Amino acid sequence: MSHPVGAKEYPNNIFKQTSADEEQALSDQPRFCTWTKGWLTRSEIYERMLPDGLTSALRIDGPSDSAFSLDDKGNVRILTGKKTQVAGSGVLGIKTWGQQQLHNERSNIQYCAGGTENEGQALNVLAYGDVVEQAIGGTRYIKASKIEITATEELVLNGQTVKIQAQGDLEMGAAAINTVQTNKKEIVLGQRMTFGAGEDTDMQFDPRASKTILSPGNIYHTVLGEYKLKSLRGMTLNTDKGELFMSSNQETTVQGLKGMIVNGPGGVNISSDKKTTTIDSKDFELNSDKTTIDTKTNISIESTAGEIDIDAKQDINIDGKNIRVNSGAGGKIYLN
C-alpha cells in the first residue's frame, strides 16, 4: 500500500476560475417585483429578473447593505454590511445548539485578517473539547511561513511512516530524549559534533552484539582525564600499512599477568636514552641465531647464588687488552 507524501508545490489561491465572467447589458433595465418594503429601516423583499429573462433571484435587503439572496442557479448568498467604526459592525453572527453540514462538492473558504486590531489573525477557533479532523483516503496540507503547535500536557505524532524534513537547521530541546527502535540508521554527510555531555554510556545486553567503526579517514581521541580499555576476552591492535606507535610522557607499564609475548618478525628494538634498562625475571632465557652485546662502558655478568655456565659447540674467543680470571679467596681455577 502506497503512502501519500507532502506536495512540493502548493496553490496560491483557493480555487481556479474555469470560465470567463458573464456580462449582460442593462440598457433595458432589470425587472423588479417588490413583495414588501419597510418604512422604519428601508428593508425590502423583492424578486429580480435580468434582461436575459433567465437570471433571476429572490432578495431580502436589510439595513446597511446587508442582504440575503437566492438565485435561479440554486445559490444561497448571505451578505453583511460594510465594517464601520461602530464596534461589531459587518459581522455575521450564528448561534446554535449544534450543526450538521454535508457538502457534496469542493468547499472554498477564504479568511482575511482585516485591520490591525485583529493582531494579524485571520481565523481564530476556540473549542471546549476535542477537535477531530479526518481526511479519509486523502492528504491534509498545512502551509505557513511559521507553524507553532503548543501542547500543555503531551504532543503525539502517530503514523506508520513519520518524516521530518528541514531545508535549514532542525533543533530539538528537552530535559530528556528517549528513543526506542528496532534498527537505527544515521547518515551524516558533513560534520558531526557533540557538546556538553556530562556522561556518555553505550550499553548492549545481547552477548552476540558487536560494534564496528569503519572510517576511510582518521580517528582521534583526546581525553583530558583517565582513559581505560578493558575486554573480558581477547584484544587486538593491528595496523596494516602504517606504524603502531604508543607514547607516554610518564612511566609506561605493559603487563601480562599470565604471560607476555613480544613478537617482532622484522626485528625488535628496545631503546633507553636516559634511564637504566632492567629486566627482572625468575628465569630468563635468550634464544637467538646470533647475539651481539655492544656497550660503550663495562659489561658485568654476576651470579649471587648459582654458577655461570658458558657453553659453546665451537670456539670461544675472548679478546681484550688485559684478561683477568679471579676465583676469589680460597677458590680454584680449572682449565681442561
Residue, then its C-alpha position, 0 to 999 in steps of 0.5 A: m500500500s502506497h503512502p501519500v507524501g507532502a506536495k512540493e508545490y502548493p496553490n496560491n489561491i483557493f480555487k481556479q476560475t474555469s470560465a470567463d465572467e458573464e456580462q449582460a447589458l442593462s440598457d433595458q433595465p432589470r425587472f423588479c417585483t417588490w413583495t414588501k418594503g419597510w418604512l422604519t429601516r428601508s428593508e425590502i423583499y423583492e424578486r429580480m429578473l435580468p434582461d436575459g429573462l433567465t437570471s433571476a433571484l429572490r432578495i431580502d435587503g436589510p439595513s446597511d447593505s446587508a442582504f440575503s439572496l437566492d438565485d435561479k442557479g440554486n445559490v444561497r448568498i448571505l451578505t453583511g454590511k460594510k465594517t464601520q467604526v461602530a464596534g461589531s459592525g459587518v459581522l455575521g453572527i450564528k448561534t446554535w445548539g449544534q450543526q450538521q453540514l454535508h457538502n457534496e462538492r469542493s468547499n472554498i473558504q477564504y479568511c482575511a485578517g482585516g485591520t490591525e486590531n485583529e493582531g494579524q489573525a485571520l481565523n481564530v477557533l476556540a473549542y471546549g473539547d476535542v477537535v477531530e479532523q479526518a481526511i479519509g483516503g486523502t492528504r491534509y496540507i498545512k502551509a505557513s511561513k511559521i507553524e507553532i503547535t503548543a501542547t500543555e500536557e503531551l504532543v503525539l505524532n502517530g503514523q506508520t511512516v513519520k518524516i521530518q524534513a528541514q531545508g535549514d537547521l532542525e533543533m530539538g530541546a528537552a530535559a530528556i530524549n528517549t528513543v526506542q527502535t528496532n534498527k537505527k540508521e544515521i547518515v551524516l554527510g558533513q560534520r558531526m559534533t557533540f557538546g556538553a555531555g556530562e556522561d556518555t554510556d553505550m550499553q548492549f545486553d545481547p552477548r552476540a552484539s558487536k560494534t564496528i567503526l569503519s572510517p576511510g579517514n582518521i580517528y582521534h581521541t583526546v581525553l583530558g582525564e583517565y582513559k581505560l580499555k578493558s575486554l573480558r576476552g581477547m584484544t587486538l591492535n593491528t595496523d596494516k600499512g602504517e606504524l603502531f606507535m604508543s607514547s607516554n610522557q610518564e612511566t609506561t607499564v605493559q603487563g601480562l599477568k599470565g604471560m607476555i609475548v613480544n613478537g617482532p618478525g622484522g626485528v625488535n628494538i628496545s631503546s633507553d636514552k636516559k634511564t637504566t634498562t632492567i629486566d627482572s625475571k625468575d628465569f630468563e632465557l635468550n634464544s637467538d641465531k646470533t647475539t651481539i652485546d655492544t656497550k660503550t662502558n663495562i659489561s658485568i655478568e654476576s651470579t649471587a647464588g648459582e654458577i655461570d655456565i658458558d657453553a659453546k659447540q665451537d670456539i670461544n674467543i675472548d679478546g681484550k687488552n688485559i684478561r683477568v680470571n679471579s676465583g676469589a679467596g680460597g677458590k680454584i681455577y680449572l682449565n681442561 
